[in-house]
Amino acid sequence: MTWISVMIAALFEVGWVVGLKHASTIWEWIGTAIAIYISFYLMIRAARSLAVGTVYAVFVGLGTAGTVIAEIVLFDAEISLSKVAMISLLLLGVVGLKLLSKNKEEAQGA
């Protein structure tokens, strides 16, 4: 459940990053602010039971990949083989970190 919180936090990160670039009305700015609050709240909550460095790395990695993908899909950003390769490498690293991490309770019990 904690990892799901990190993934949802990363989705909200994509929302607020896109919002910071493209918001133009008061409602869009309010939505951006709400997305910032939710993303950091979920990330901080997840860091209570997982290693902070791992949570932050996964949060930022997924958010970065998601932001690039959102820019490509929603705003017709340029797509290239090197960009796809780097996103793939980033996501591979995120998955690797998740697989190698333990909950704080598991680490204390070991």
MMTF fields as JSON, N, C-alpha, C and O atoms, coordinates in Angstrom:
{
  "mmtfVersion": "1.0.0",
  "mmtfProducer": "UNKNOWN",
  "numBonds": 439,
  "numAtoms": 440,
  "numGroups": 110,
  "numChains": 1,
  "numModels": 1,
  "chainsPerModel": [1],
  "groupsPerChain": [110],
  "chainIdList": ["A"],
  "bondAtomList": [4, 2, 8, 6, 12, 10, 16, 14, 20, 18, 24, 22, 28, 26, 32, 30, 36, 34, 40, 38, 44, 42, 48, 46, 52, 50, 56, 54, 60, 58, 64, 62, 68, 66, 72, 70, 76, 74, 80, 78, 84, 82, 88, 86, 92, 90, 96, 94, 100, 98, 104, 102, 108, 106, 112, 110, 116, 114, 120, 118, 124, 122, 128, 126, 132, 130, 136, 134, 140, 138, 144, 142, 148, 146, 152, 150, 156, 154, 160, 158, 164, 162, 168, 166, 172, 170, 176, 174, 180, 178, 184, 182, 188, 186, 192, 190, 196, 194, 200, 198, 204, 202, 208, 206, 212, 210, 216, 214, 220, 218, 224, 222, 228, 226, 232, 230, 236, 234, 240, 238, 244, 242, 248, 246, 252, 250, 256, 254, 260, 258, 264, 262, 268, 266, 272, 270, 276, 274, 280, 278, 284, 282, 288, 286, 292, 290, 296, 294, 300, 298, 304, 302, 308, 306, 312, 310, 316, 314, 320, 318, 324, 322, 328, 326, 332, 330, 336, 334, 340, 338, 344, 342, 348, 346, 352, 350, 356, 354, 360, 358, 364, 362, 368, 366, 372, 370, 376, 374, 380, 378, 384, 382, 388, 386, 392, 390, 396, 394, 400, 398, 404, 402, 408, 406, 412, 410, 416, 414, 420, 418, 424, 422, 428, 426, 432, 430, 436, 434],
  "bondOrderList": [1, 1, 1, 1, 1, 1, 1, 1, 1, 1, 1, 1, 1, 1, 1, 1, 1, 1, 1, 1, 1, 1, 1, 1, 1, 1, 1, 1, 1, 1, 1, 1, 1, 1, 1, 1, 1, 1, 1, 1, 1, 1, 1, 1, 1, 1, 1, 1, 1, 1, 1, 1, 1, 1, 1, 1, 1, 1, 1, 1, 1, 1, 1, 1, 1, 1, 1, 1, 1, 1, 1, 1, 1, 1, 1, 1, 1, 1, 1, 1, 1, 1, 1, 1, 1, 1, 1, 1, 1, 1, 1, 1, 1, 1, 1, 1, 1, 1, 1, 1, 1, 1, 1, 1, 1, 1, 1, 1, 1],
  "groupList": [{"groupName": "MET", "atomNameList": ["N", "CA", "C", "O"], "elementList": ["N", "C", "C", "O"], "formalChargeList": [0, 0, 0, 0], "bondAtomList": [1, 0, 2, 1, 3, 2], "bondOrderList": [1, 1, 2], "singleLetterCode": "M", "chemCompType": "L-PEPTIDE LINKING"}, {"groupName": "THR", "atomNameList": ["N", "CA", "C", "O"], "elementList": ["N", "C", "C", "O"], "formalChargeList": [0, 0, 0, 0], "bondAtomList": [1, 0, 2, 1, 3, 2], "bondOrderList": [1, 1, 2], "singleLetterCode": "T", "chemCompType": "L-PEPTIDE LINKING"}, {"groupName": "TRP", "atomNameList": ["N", "CA", "C", "O"], "elementList": ["N", "C", "C", "O"], "formalChargeList": [0, 0, 0, 0], "bondAtomList": [1, 0, 2, 1, 3, 2], "bondOrderList": [1, 1, 2], "singleLetterCode": "W", "chemCompType": "L-PEPTIDE LINKING"}, {"groupName": "ILE", "atomNameList": ["N", "CA", "C", "O"], "elementList": ["N", "C", "C", "O"], "formalChargeList": [0, 0, 0, 0], "bondAtomList": [1, 0, 2, 1, 3, 2], "bondOrderList": [1, 1, 2], "singleLetterCode": "I", "chemCompType": "L-PEPTIDE LINKING"}, {"groupName": "SER", "atomNameList": ["N", "CA", "C", "O"], "elementList": ["N", "C", "C", "O"], "formalChargeList": [0, 0, 0, 0], "bondAtomList": [1, 0, 2, 1, 3, 2], "bondOrderList": [1, 1, 2], "singleLetterCode": "S", "chemCompType": "L-PEPTIDE LINKING"}, {"groupName": "VAL", "atomNameList": ["N", "CA", "C", "O"], "elementList": ["N", "C", "C", "O"], "formalChargeList": [0, 0, 0, 0], "bondAtomList": [1, 0, 2, 1, 3, 2], "bondOrderList": [1, 1, 2], "singleLetterCode": "V", "chemCompType": "L-PEPTIDE LINKING"}, {"groupName": "ALA", "atomNameList": ["N", "CA", "C", "O"], "elementList": ["N", "C", "C", "O"], "formalChargeList": [0, 0, 0, 0], "bondAtomList": [1, 0, 2, 1, 3, 2], "bondOrderList": [1, 1, 2], "singleLetterCode": "A", "chemCompType": "L-PEPTIDE LINKING"}, {"groupName": "LEU", "atomNameList": ["N", "CA", "C", "O"], "elementList": ["N", "C", "C", "O"], "formalChargeList": [0, 0, 0, 0], "bondAtomList": [1, 0, 2, 1, 3, 2], "bondOrderList": [1, 1, 2], "singleLetterCode": "L", "chemCompType": "L-PEPTIDE LINKING"}, {"groupName": "PHE", "atomNameList": ["N", "CA", "C", "O"], "elementList": ["N", "C", "C", "O"], "formalChargeList": [0, 0, 0, 0], "bondAtomList": [1, 0, 2, 1, 3, 2], "bondOrderList": [1, 1, 2], "singleLetterCode": "F", "chemCompType": "L-PEPTIDE LINKING"}, {"groupName": "GLU", "atomNameList": ["N", "CA", "C", "O"], "elementList": ["N", "C", "C", "O"], "formalChargeList": [0, 0, 0, 0], "bondAtomList": [1, 0, 2, 1, 3, 2], "bondOrderList": [1, 1, 2], "singleLetterCode": "E", "chemCompType": "L-PEPTIDE LINKING"}, {"groupName": "GLY", "atomNameList": ["N", "CA", "C", "O"], "elementList": ["N", "C", "C", "O"], "formalChargeList": [0, 0, 0, 0], "bondAtomList": [1, 0, 2, 1, 3, 2], "bondOrderList": [1, 1, 2], "singleLetterCode": "G", "chemCompType": "PEPTIDE LINKING"}, {"groupName": "LYS", "atomNameList": ["N", "CA", "C", "O"], "elementList": ["N", "C", "C", "O"], "formalChargeList": [0, 0, 0, 0], "bondAtomList": [1, 0, 2, 1, 3, 2], "bondOrderList": [1, 1, 2], "singleLetterCode": "K", "chemCompType": "L-PEPTIDE LINKING"}, {"groupName": "HIS", "atomNameList": ["N", "CA", "C", "O"], "elementList": ["N", "C", "C", "O"], "formalChargeList": [0, 0, 0, 0], "bondAtomList": [1, 0, 2, 1, 3, 2], "bondOrderList": [1, 1, 2], "singleLetterCode": "H", "chemCompType": "L-PEPTIDE LINKING"}, {"groupName": "TYR", "atomNameList": ["N", "CA", "C", "O"], "elementList": ["N", "C", "C", "O"], "formalChargeList": [0, 0, 0, 0], "bondAtomList": [1, 0, 2, 1, 3, 2], "bondOrderList": [1, 1, 2], "singleLetterCode": "Y", "chemCompType": "L-PEPTIDE LINKING"}, {"groupName": "ARG", "atomNameList": ["N", "CA", "C", "O"], "elementList": ["N", "C", "C", "O"], "formalChargeList": [0, 0, 0, 0], "bondAtomList": [1, 0, 2, 1, 3, 2], "bondOrderList": [1, 1, 2], "singleLetterCode": "R", "chemCompType": "L-PEPTIDE LINKING"}, {"groupName": "ASP", "atomNameList": ["N", "CA", "C", "O"], "elementList": ["N", "C", "C", "O"], "formalChargeList": [0, 0, 0, 0], "bondAtomList": [1, 0, 2, 1, 3, 2], "bondOrderList": [1, 1, 2], "singleLetterCode": "D", "chemCompType": "L-PEPTIDE LINKING"}, {"groupName": "ASN", "atomNameList": ["N", "CA", "C", "O"], "elementList": ["N", "C", "C", "O"], "formalChargeList": [0, 0, 0, 0], "bondAtomList": [1, 0, 2, 1, 3, 2], "bondOrderList": [1, 1, 2], "singleLetterCode": "N", "chemCompType": "L-PEPTIDE LINKING"}, {"groupName": "GLN", "atomNameList": ["N", "CA", "C", "O"], "elementList": ["N", "C", "C", "O"], "formalChargeList": [0, 0, 0, 0], "bondAtomList": [1, 0, 2, 1, 3, 2], "bondOrderList": [1, 1, 2], "singleLetterCode": "Q", "chemCompType": "L-PEPTIDE LINKING"}],
  "groupTypeList": [0, 1, 2, 3, 4, 5, 0, 3, 6, 6, 7, 8, 9, 5, 10, 2, 5, 5, 10, 7, 11, 12, 6, 4, 1, 3, 2, 9, 2, 3, 10, 1, 6, 3, 6, 3, 13, 3, 4, 8, 13, 7, 0, 3, 14, 6, 6, 14, 4, 7, 6, 5, 10, 1, 5, 13, 6, 5, 8, 5, 10, 7, 10, 1, 6, 10, 1, 5, 3, 6, 9, 3, 5, 7, 8, 15, 6, 9, 3, 4, 7, 4, 11, 5, 6, 0, 3, 4, 7, 7, 7, 7, 10, 5, 5, 10, 7, 11, 7, 7, 4, 11, 16, 11, 9, 9, 6, 17, 10, 6],
  "groupIdList": [1, 2, 3, 4, 5, 6, 7, 8, 9, 10, 11, 12, 13, 14, 15, 16, 17, 18, 19, 20, 21, 22, 23, 24, 25, 26, 27, 28, 29, 30, 31, 32, 33, 34, 35, 36, 37, 38, 39, 40, 41, 42, 43, 44, 45, 46, 47, 48, 49, 50, 51, 52, 53, 54, 55, 56, 57, 58, 59, 60, 61, 62, 63, 64, 65, 66, 67, 68, 69, 70, 71, 72, 73, 74, 75, 76, 77, 78, 79, 80, 81, 82, 83, 84, 85, 86, 87, 88, 89, 90, 91, 92, 93, 94, 95, 96, 97, 98, 99, 100, 101, 102, 103, 104, 105, 106, 107, 108, 109, 110],
  "secStructList": [7, 2, 2, 2, 2, 2, 2, 2, 2, 2, 2, 2, 2, 2, 2, 2, 2, 2, 2, 2, 2, 2, 7, 7, 1, 2, 2, 2, 2, 2, 2, 2, 2, 2, 2, 2, 2, 2, 2, 2, 2, 2, 2, 2, 2, 2, 2, 6, 6, 5, 7, 2, 2, 2, 2, 2, 2, 2, 2, 2, 2, 2, 2, 2, 2, 2, 2, 2, 2, 2, 2, 2, 2, 2, 2, 7, 7, 7, 7, 7, 2, 2, 2, 2, 2, 2, 2, 2, 2, 2, 2, 2, 2, 2, 2, 2, 2, 2, 2, 2, 7, 7, 5, 2, 2, 2, 2, 2, 2, 7],
  "xCoordList": [0.829, 0.0, 0.865, 0.496, 2.015, 2.892, 3.437, 3.529, 3.8, 4.31, 3.227, 3.521, 1.99, 0.888, 0.794, 0.53, 1.01, 1.016, 2.11, 1.891, 3.291, 4.384, 4.011, 4.284, 3.391, 3.001, 1.92, 1.963, 0.96, -0.077, 0.541, 0.174, 1.478, 2.18, 2.897, 2.887, 3.517, 4.213, 3.232, 3.553, 2.044, 1.031, 0.618, 0.453, 0.456, 0.118, 1.293, 1.095, 2.521, 3.686, 3.64, 3.917, 3.293, 3.152, 2.119, 2.33, 1.014, -0.033, 0.439, 0.146, 1.174, 1.581, 2.735, 2.839, 3.598, 4.672, 4.08, 4.465, 3.149, 2.472, 1.691, 1.661, 1.062, 0.321, 1.201, 0.798, 2.4, 3.297, 3.679, 3.882, 3.773, 4.152, 2.963, 3.106, 1.792, 0.683, -0.507, -1.427, -0.539, -1.692, -1.818, -0.829, -3.049, -3.268, -4.484, -4.657, -5.325, -6.492, -6.344, -5.528, -7.135, -7.076, -7.402, -6.802, -8.358, -8.734, -7.615, -7.406, -6.901, -5.756, -4.646, -3.988, -4.438, -3.429, -3.852, -3.016, -5.125, -5.624, -5.446, -5.011, -5.779, -5.562, -4.101, -3.78, -3.211, -1.774, -1.347, -0.586, -1.828, -1.491, -2.007, -1.31, -3.199, -3.754, -2.921, -2.659, -2.506, -1.675, -0.331, 0.177, 0.258, 1.516, 1.309, 2.095, 0.255, -0.021, -0.208, 0.401, -1.037, -1.315, -0.056, 0.211, 0.72, 1.912, 2.91, 3.443, 3.17, 4.133, 3.574, 4.324, 2.288, 1.693, 1.853, 2.258, 1.539, 1.653, 3.111, 3.404, 4.016, 5.42, 5.955, 6.659, 5.635, 6.096, 5.5, 6.189, 4.242, 3.608, 4.283, 4.482, 4.639, 5.321, 6.704, 7.172, 7.364, 8.712, 8.724, 9.791, 7.583, 7.518, 7.8, 8.271, 7.518, 7.727, 8.715, 9.056, 9.186, 10.196, 11.402, 11.302, 12.524, 13.722, 13.476, 12.991, 13.81, 13.529, 14.21, 13.587, 15.462, 16.179, 15.538, 15.451, 15.089, 14.444, 13.101, 12.777, 12.32, 11.018, 11.203, 10.484, 12.159, 12.367, 12.846, 12.388, 13.759, 14.268, 13.151, 13.06, 12.313, 11.204, 10.194, 9.713, 9.877, 8.944, 9.421, 8.658, 10.67, 11.209, 11.359, 11.07, 11.807, 11.978, 10.666, 10.571, 9.659, 8.344, 7.748, 7.135, 7.928, 7.411, 8.086, 7.433, 9.395, 10.124, 9.69, 9.396, 9.651, 9.212, 7.776, 7.466, 6.911, 5.52, 5.37, 4.525, 6.185, 6.121, 6.556, 5.931, 7.626, 8.084, 7.021, 6.734, 6.445, 5.396, 4.172, 3.585, 3.783, 2.641, 2.907, 2.014, 4.11, 4.455, 4.37, 3.931, 4.788, 4.726, 3.276, 2.882, 2.486, 1.108, 0.179, -0.625, 0.29, -0.667, -0.259, -1.116, 1.046, 1.496, 2.409, 3.117, 2.389, 3.14, 4.62, 5.193, 5.244, 6.687, 7.407, 6.868, 8.616, 9.407, 9.716, 10.037, 9.619, 9.951, 11.106, 11.123, 12.057, 13.213, 13.596, 13.204, 14.358, 14.81, 15.644, 15.507, 16.496, 17.324, 16.468, 16.772, 15.404, 14.508, 13.795, 13.693, 13.31, 12.647, 13.635, 13.277, 14.865, 15.878, 16.184, 16.325, 16.287, 16.592, 15.421, 15.638, 14.197, 13.033, 13.012, 12.732, 13.304, 13.338, 14.406, 14.167, 15.571, 16.65, 16.259, 16.536, 15.62, 15.156, 14.141, 14.233, 13.176, 12.161, 12.766, 12.321, 13.766, 14.459, 15.136, 15.093, 15.754, 16.372, 15.355, 15.617, 14.198, 13.137, 12.638, 12.474, 12.4, 11.941, 13.009, 12.692, 14.271, 15.361, 15.421, 15.593, 15.283, 15.276, 14.125, 14.293, 12.961, 11.796, 12.022, 11.693, 12.58, 12.81, 13.855, 13.791, 14.81, 15.88, 15.558, 16.275, 14.495, 14.198, 13.362, 12.653, 13.476, 12.696, 11.963, 12.387, 10.856, 10.176, 11.07, 11.911, 10.903, 11.705, 11.483, 12.411, 10.239, 9.953, 10.702, 11.224, 10.763, 11.479, 12.954, 13.594, 13.519, 14.945, 15.305, 16.379, 14.429, 14.696, 14.574, 15.271, 13.696, 13.49, 14.586, 14.779, 15.306, 16.346, 17.641, 18.597],
  "yCoordList": [-1.206, 0.0, 1.26, 2.271, 1.195, 2.359, 2.714, 3.889, 1.686, 1.954, 2.535, 3.323, 2.154, 2.742, 4.242, 5.043, 4.62, 6.041, 6.794, 7.917, 6.179, 6.821, 6.998, 8.043, 5.986, 6.072, 7.123, 7.858, 7.204, 8.234, 9.616, 10.567, 9.722, 10.991, 11.421, 12.599, 10.465, 10.777, 11.24, 12.127, 10.647, 11.104, 12.553, 13.35, 12.876, 14.257, 15.185, 16.356, 14.666, 15.473, 15.852, 16.994, 14.897, 15.188, 16.299, 17.227, 16.198, 17.211, 18.594, 19.567, 18.703, 20.046, 20.587, 21.799, 19.717, 20.204, 20.744, 21.817, 20.002, 20.477, 21.75, 22.682, 21.783, 22.973, 24.198, 25.298, 24.026, 25.169, 25.763, 26.971, 24.924, 25.404, 25.977, 26.966, 25.351, 25.679, 26.362, 26.772, 26.505, 27.116, 28.587, 29.319, 29.0, 30.393, 31.029, 32.247, 30.208, 30.751, 30.471, 29.648, 31.16, 30.965, 29.522, 28.972, 28.903, 27.528, 26.544, 25.568, 26.808, 25.954, 26.098, 25.118, 27.329, 27.535, 26.891, 26.347, 26.952, 26.293, 24.783, 24.128, 24.223, 22.792, 22.406, 21.342, 23.263, 23.019, 23.004, 22.13, 23.957, 24.016, 22.785, 22.247, 22.345, 21.14, 19.917, 19.064, 19.832, 18.706, 18.706, 17.641, 19.889, 19.98, 19.44, 18.624, 19.896, 19.457, 17.944, 17.283, 17.393, 15.953, 15.15, 14.159, 15.559, 14.782, 14.749, 13.687, 15.891, 15.901, 15.23, 14.584, 15.368, 14.678, 13.166, 12.498, 12.629, 11.182, 10.716, 9.643, 11.519, 11.145, 11.145, 10.217, 12.153, 12.233, 11.093, 10.499, 10.792, 9.678, 8.352, 7.525, 8.141, 6.904, 6.812, 5.717, 7.956, 7.966, 7.572, 7.315, 7.522, 7.06, 5.571, 5.119, 4.805, 3.355, 2.817, 1.635, 3.653, 3.239, 4.162, 5.243, 3.745, 4.577, 5.877, 5.863, 6.988, 8.3, 8.467, 8.96, 8.07, 8.214, 7.43, 7.909, 6.227, 5.399, 5.989, 6.043, 6.428, 7.038, 8.261, 8.433, 9.098, 10.317, 9.989, 10.591, 9.04, 8.666, 8.1, 8.444, 7.249, 6.678, 7.764, 7.819, 8.62, 9.725, 10.622, 10.925, 11.041, 11.939, 11.216, 11.793, 9.963, 9.204, 9.003, 9.25, 8.553, 8.363, 9.693, 9.783, 10.72, 12.035, 12.593, 13.183, 12.402, 12.883, 12.146, 12.768, 10.831, 10.043, 10.401, 10.56, 10.528, 10.875, 12.255, 12.459, 13.201, 14.552, 14.57, 15.229, 13.848, 13.783, 13.134, 13.609, 12.05, 11.36, 12.259, 12.301, 12.979, 13.898, 15.0, 15.365, 15.531, 16.572, 16.036, 16.743, 14.795, 14.189, 13.956, 14.292, 13.381, 13.0, 14.219, 14.335, 15.116, 16.215, 17.471, 18.232, 17.692, 18.97, 18.809, 19.743, 17.621, 17.352, 17.702, 18.244, 17.392, 17.597, 16.623, 15.58, 16.977, 16.132, 14.796, 14.744, 13.728, 12.397, 11.866, 11.999, 11.267, 10.707, 9.384, 9.084, 8.618, 7.325, 7.505, 6.723, 8.506, 8.731, 9.114, 8.705, 9.889, 10.265, 9.025, 8.855, 8.173, 6.928, 6.028, 5.411, 5.95, 5.121, 5.633, 4.84, 6.942, 7.512, 7.332, 7.051, 7.49, 7.245, 5.785, 5.482, 4.88, 3.45, 3.147, 2.38, 3.741, 3.547, 4.095, 3.476, 5.247, 5.845, 4.937, 4.702, 4.431, 3.548, 2.231, 1.671, 1.731, 0.522, 0.757, -0.105, 1.911, 2.251, 2.375, 1.94, 2.961, 3.106, 1.732, 1.481, 0.853, -0.506, -1.227, -1.923, -1.067, -1.693, -1.214, -2.021, 0.095, 0.627, 0.063, -0.294, -0.014, -0.55, -2.0, -2.399, -2.79, -4.207, -4.419, -5.406, -3.516, -3.665, -3.056, -3.303, -2.27, -1.583, -2.455, -3.365, -2.139, -2.828, -1.788, -0.637, -2.212, -1.345, -1.164, -2.019, -0.056, 0.174, -0.927, -1.32, -1.427, -2.502, -3.774, -4.467, -4.09, -5.278, -5.134, -6.103, -3.95, -3.729, -3.835, -4.34, -3.369, -3.437, -4.859, -5.239, -5.647, -7.024, -7.961, -9.031, -7.574, -8.44, -8.413, -9.09],
  "zCoordList": [0.0, 0.0, 0.0, -0.597, 0.67, 0.733, -0.643, -0.996, -1.423, -2.768, -3.67, -4.569, -3.435, -4.208, -3.904, -4.801, -2.635, -2.272, -3.023, -3.477, -3.157, -3.884, -5.352, -5.943, -5.936, -7.346, -7.561, -8.548, -6.661, -6.769, -6.576, -7.265, -5.636, -5.433, -6.709, -7.067, -7.39, -8.649, -9.726, -10.516, -9.762, -10.727, -10.452, -11.375, -9.173, -8.831, -9.116, -9.439, -8.999, -9.357, -10.839, -11.204, -11.673, -13.108, -13.298, -14.08, -12.584, -12.696, -12.301, -12.996, -11.185, -10.785, -11.618, -11.807, -12.119, -12.987, -14.289, -14.753, -14.872, -16.08, -15.767, -16.57, -14.6, -14.193, -14.041, -14.42, -13.492, -13.348, -14.701, -14.821, -15.699, -17.03, -17.808, -18.527, -17.661, -18.559, -17.89, -18.598, -16.579, -15.912, -16.308, -16.358, -16.585, -16.979, -16.305, -16.357, -15.675, -14.975, -13.482, -13.068, -12.695, -11.238, -10.858, -9.935, -11.573, -11.244, -11.569, -10.849, -12.655, -12.993, -11.951, -11.603, -11.452, -10.42, -9.095, -8.372, -8.784, -7.565, -7.696, -6.748, -8.864, -9.095, -8.977, -8.448, -9.465, -9.355, -7.895, -7.479, -7.121, -5.697, -4.95, -4.09, -5.268, -4.637, -5.006, -4.158, -6.264, -6.694, -5.975, -5.624, -5.749, -4.991, -3.584, -3.102, -2.934, -1.564, -1.499, -0.658, -2.371, -2.339, -2.625, -1.945, -3.617, -3.969, -2.817, -2.494, -2.196, -1.1, 0.154, 0.886, 0.414, 1.555, 1.423, 2.375, 0.254, 0.05, 0.1, 0.627, -0.447, -0.423, 1.014, 1.41, 1.774, 3.165, 3.988, 4.817, 3.766, 4.478, 4.152, 5.042, 2.888, 2.489, 3.115, 3.43, 3.3, 3.863, 5.338, 5.897, 5.96, 7.361, 7.491, 8.534, 6.445, 6.539, 5.519, 5.565, 4.596, 3.623, 3.746, 4.326, 3.208, 3.239, 2.479, 1.347, 3.104, 2.532, 1.17, 0.23, 1.053, -0.207, -1.33, -2.46, -1.023, -2.031, -2.434, -3.62, -1.459, -1.753, -2.647, -3.631, -2.302, -3.079, -4.498, -5.469, -4.606, -5.932, -6.811, -7.99, -6.258, -7.026, -7.389, -8.521, -6.431, -6.647, -7.787, -8.705, -7.727, -8.742, -10.085, -11.133, -10.057, -11.298, -12.032, -13.234, -11.303, -11.937, -12.381, -13.445, -11.564, -11.929, -13.172, -14.033, -13.26, -14.434, -15.693, -16.714, -15.617, -16.773, -17.148, -18.329, -16.164, -16.426, -17.046, -17.917, -16.6, -17.148, -18.608, -19.439, -18.918, -20.308, -21.187, -22.286, -20.695, -21.458, -21.63, -22.711, -20.575, -20.669, -21.681, -22.445, -21.698, -22.67, -24.098, -25.005, -24.294, -25.626, -26.04, -27.157, -25.137, -25.457, -25.528, -26.453, -24.56, -24.467, -25.224, -25.672, -25.37, -25.925, -27.138, -27.516, -27.747, -28.977, -28.882, -29.827, -27.739, -27.609, -28.53, -28.901, -28.887, -29.776, -29.114, -27.926, -29.879, -29.379, -30.227, -31.45, -29.54, -30.245, -29.596, -28.468, -30.326, -29.816, -28.554, -27.614, -28.513, -27.326, -26.119, -24.998, -26.329, -25.232, -24.684, -23.469, -25.559, -25.143, -24.403, -23.4, -24.885, -24.231, -22.829, -21.898, -22.67, -21.348, -20.371, -19.192, -20.852, -19.991, -19.562, -18.402, -20.487, -20.166, -19.123, -18.19, -19.276, -18.307, -16.935, -15.908, -16.929, -15.68, -14.984, -13.779, -15.746, -15.16, -14.691, -13.689, -15.395, -14.957, -13.608, -12.73, -13.446, -12.167, -11.045, -9.924, -11.332, -10.331, -9.883, -8.689, -10.844, -10.511, -9.7, -8.735, -10.084, -9.333, -7.898, -6.985, -7.679, -6.321, -5.508, -4.342, -6.123, -5.413, -5.019, -3.902, -5.926, -5.636, -4.553, -3.821, -4.438, -3.456, -2.094, -1.124, -2.01, -0.758, 0.165, -0.264, 1.455, 2.481, 3.308, 3.404, 3.904, 4.86, 6.068, 6.348, 6.796, 7.991, 9.019, 9.725, 9.104, 10.048, 9.667, 10.54, 8.365, 7.905, 8.186, 8.594, 7.982, 8.189, 9.659, 9.986, 10.568, 11.995, 12.513, 13.454, 11.909, 12.343, 11.862, 12.439, 10.814, 10.225, 10.991, 10.612]
}
